[in-house]
Amino acid sequence: MDTAKPTIVVTGVSGNLGQRLVQQLSDYKVVGIDISPPTHSQIARFVALDLGVEESAREMLLLLRDVQPVAVVHLAFVIDPQRTGVLDVDRMWRINVAGTARVMEAISEANRNAESGIRQFIFPSSVSAYGPDLPTPVAEDAPLGAHTLPYAIHKQESEMVVQQRAGSLRGCSVFILRPHILAGATVENYLMGAFRGTPNGKGPSAARWRQSGRRLPCILPFGRKYLDNKIQFVHVDDMARLIAWILNREPEARRVTILNVAGRGEALSFEQCIALANARLLRVPGKWTMRRILQLLWNWNISAIPPDAVPYMTGQYTMNTDRLQEFLGDDYKRVMEKTNLEAFADSFPSN
């Protein structure tokens, strides 16, 4: 390791955002944590650690004491059950919610006697923590109302953990970032998969469909409102730039800073997204039918879109990002390079 550079610990370093973030951190030594090693070699050290296991709290503490980082970026989170193979919801909770608590416990203990301890803790939450039906773009003080989808519920519960424990981190400032749907050519998540029509299940039928170039339709219930519903996106590289920008500034004096994060400009309608993705639209009679179809595709291992995601695919939830713009000031357009439209369009380079 280059001892002249300060150290940053990144959990979930092998994920897409983790790999994009590392590219933004050339001025730091990055110690990466994940279950599986990353495909890139731009980190100074990799530690295989399962944060869903209770003993990981002690292992995390020992690591923090050893490498003495200036910041911890906590990206480790099960988003796609099919892709990660973590289909058990209790297991997901232990990784997502209990794992977040373990990381914070380790930071608190590491900072107990450290002369120059961990100064920043960054946790990306999600727009989904607000819930799937918002009448107007919400600001950061809006109540959280996640339901139905385990990922969204776990993001909300993890936020509660972070906010409740922030005061025990002994001088470490805390950032909670609430990004809208991550987009970009390298991004894979269930909503982007729905627009792409990717048969991203792990079954043999899905493999045959992918090999033949066959696409699944984008499914929505009948009714104009489902096409008119608005949605925002944030390019994964903009999200990485934002985290790096925060790491490069002086830590906040306030205990917790919460920021909504979305691309610049206007939100898109689902109808616009379907057209930009050149997707085939299948209209069905109601949410129940839509859920039933997604359940069958899930059971057959053809699609990785969880049936519990239906409220988030048929609802409207957008955010006000005025606080983010004020926070970034003159750097806003440099950090958040992409508009919502540009971020989404970059996810379909072949169209």
Buried (B, 14 or more C-beta within 10 A) or exposed (E): EEEEBBBBBBBBBBBBBBBBBBEBBEEBBBBBBBBEBBEBEEBBBBBEBBBBBEEBBEBBBEBBEEBBBBBBBBBBBBBBBBBBEBEEBEBBBBBBBBBBBBBBBBBBBBBEEBEEBBBBBBBBBBBBBBBBBBEEBBEBEBEBBBBBBBBBBBBBBBBBBBBEBBEEBBEBBBBBBBBBBBBBEBBBBBBBBBBBBBBBBEBEBBBEBBEEEEBBBBBBBEEEEBBEBBBBBBBBBBBBBBBBBBBEEEBBEEEBBBBBBBBBBEBBBBBBBBEBBEBEBEBBEEBEBBBBBBBEBBEBBBBBBBBBBBBBBBBBBBBBBEBBBEBBEEEBEEBBBBBBBBBBBBBBEEE
